[in-house]
């Protein structure tokens, strides 16, 4: 859509600029759940936004510079543990789907983050003898997984088909002659 409005170079520049802005916002939100200091949140968001890794990848690999989706997944995992609402589940599902659509490596990190989240939640709930809350959180994570599959299916059916067929990612791109 962007390339038809501004041409391929303009679309590339818009995507890169939005990636930096969204990464800053997502990193700020994650940091705000860890610390109450606005200075610390801003400083950590600036560091994550302007990491040399991101700067180099934005020149070479557009998809590897899109770290914002993974950060939003982590943010929604954190706030979902605090309070389970349909909007938070929807946000987690949408951002998990966007992570998978954008980059497989970051989707693996999102899955790893969700796994760590589940194990952490299990250990906390077990110690506090709140296993009912753990199963409730796990149910919400399953719902967000279904939402992310819907997002993937809506935009790229090849990815979903490869997942169903056993993660054969070699069939995703165009054939090479």
CORQUI-V676792 format. One record per helix or strand. SS is the DSSP state (H for helix, E for strand). FROM is the first residue (numbers start at 1). LEN is the number of residues. If there is no record, write none. Layout:
# CORQUI-V676792
SS/FROM/LEN, SS/FROM/LEN
This chain:
# CORQUI-V676792
H/2/33, H/38/12, H/52/9, H/63/3, H/68/15, H/86/17, H/104/24, H/131/25, H/157/8, H/169/3
